[in-house]
Amino acid sequence: IIVYWSQYGTTKQYAKELSKQTGLPTENEQDLGTIDHYDFVVYLGGLYAGGLKGFKNFQKKIHSKIKLIVVTVGLADVTDEKNIQNIRQSLKRQIPKSLLATTTIYHLRGGIDYSKLNFKHKTMMSLLYTMIKKKAREKMSAEDLAMIETYHKQVNFVDFDMLKPIIKDINNMIKEDL
């Protein structure tokens, strides 16, 4: 099964496309009941303030022997190794060590539409933007510069081609279970 938690829609887009290409059913984490009968789960979650949205609740529903693929979706450029390191550090704080050791992790780039952000997220982004703008330009990371460039705009980095290695892993897991 493919389980997702999407705040503004890009994670859901990826989950639905993954379902379409693999034939696996999708379920919104918020509507998810028991999943004890699944051998493996693909979990897609948006990254918010360094955390994987919905994962804390999701992990309470899975058994210890489940095969898990975790897919993060966020604004950070996932071709930048420093961004990947930051995301993985955050995941280490959120996913128990025993589960993390057996989990395959992928990272996808999503998007943002500032006009659709709720008050809390608009406030957080505004504070982050203000902090970044105070930095000397030469001390700004690639992500800082991207934040400044895209602030208050609608940007969409969704790329379904990035699903290919995930689909390959899913198909291999399906073959193993046959």
N, C-alpha and C positions, 0 to 999 in steps of 0.2 A: 504494500500500500504506500501511497505518497501522502504525507501529512504536511500541511503548510500552515503558517501563521503570517497573514499579510495585513499590514496596517493601511497602506495606500494603494495596493494593487499590483506592484511589479512582481512580488514574490508569487502571488496567485497566478499571474501570467506564465511564469516559469513552470509552476506546478501543473497547470492545465496543459501546457505544451509537452511537458515530460510525460504526462498521462497519455496524451494523444500518440506520442511516439513509442511508448512502451506497452500500452494496453493496460497498465495498472490503474486501479481506482484511486481517486483523490478524496481527501477529507480535510476540511478545515479543522485545525486543532481544537478550536473552541466548541465544535460540534462532535468531537471524537469521543466515542465510548471506549469500551475495552478493546485492546488489540493483542491480547494474549495468544491468539491463534495464528498470528503472522510470524513467519520465519525471519523476514527482514522488512525494514521500514526505511523509506527515504524521507527525511525531515528537512523541509525548506523553511527558513525563518529570516525575517529582516533583521538587520543590525541596527540597534538603537542605543545610543550612548554606550557603545561597546558590548552590549548584551544581545544575545540571540532571542528575539521576541518569541514568547510562548514556550520556550524549551523547558523552563523550570517545571511547569505544569505537565508538559508532555512526558518528561522522564519518569514521572511517578506512575505512568500508565504502561511502561514497558518492562518486560522481564529481562533478567540478567544475561540470557543466552541469545538475545536477538542480534541479528546482523543489522548494523545501522550505517546509513550514509547520511551525513549532515551537509546541507548546502546553505551557505550564508549568502544573503543578498543585501548589498549596501551600495553606498555612493562611491566608496573608495575604489581607486583603480586597482583591479586585481592582477594586473601585470607587473605591478610594482612590488618587489620583494619585501620592502620595509612595511608596506601596508598589510601584506599577508602575515608577516611576523606579529604585527600589532593585533590583528584579528585573532590569530592563534593564541596569543597570550591571554586575550580576553576569554576565549573559549576554555582555556585551562582553568580559569576561575569559575566557570559555569558548569562544565561537564565533569562529573566524577572521574578520577584518574583511571579506575578500572574500566569504565565505559569508553573513555577517550582512547585508551590503548587499542581497542578493537574497532574503532569507528573510522570510516573513510570520510575525509572532509574535502569539500569543494567550495569554491568561492565564485560568485557571480556578481556582476555589476547591475544595479537597478536604475533608479531614477528618482526625481523629486519634482514636485509641483508645489511651490510655496503657497499658492493660493488655496490649496487643499489641506494644508497642515492644520492640526488642531492648535488651540492656544498654547498648550504646554510645549509642543514641538516647535512652534513659531518662536516662542520665548527662548528655548534652548538654542535654536539656530542663531537667533539674534545675538545672544550672549557669546556664543562661539565666534561668530563673525567679528564682533567687537574686539574680542581677545586677539584674534588673528591679525586684524588690521593694525594693532599696536606693535606687532613684531617688525623688526627690521626686515626688509624684503629679502636680503641675503640669508636670513635665518629661517625663512619660510620653507616648509616642505612642499613637495609637489601637490599634496592634498590640500595644504593651506592655500596655495595659489589657485587650485581648482575651486575651492570654496568661495574665494573672492570673485572669481570669474563667473560663477553660476548663481551667486546669491540673489535671491528674489526672482529667479527665472524658473522656467519649466525645462528640465533636461531629462532625457530618456536614453539610458545606455543599454537597455535590454537587447540581448543578442542571443537568439536561440541556437546559433552555431556553438556557443559555449556549453551547450548541453551534451554534445557528442561524447565526451569521455564519461560522463555520468550515465548516459544510455548504455554505453559499452559495459560499464561495471554492473548495471542492473541486469542486462542480458546475461552476463556471466553468472550472476547470482541465481537467476532463474534456471539456467542450465544445470548448476550444481544441485538445485533442489529437485530436479527431475529424476 
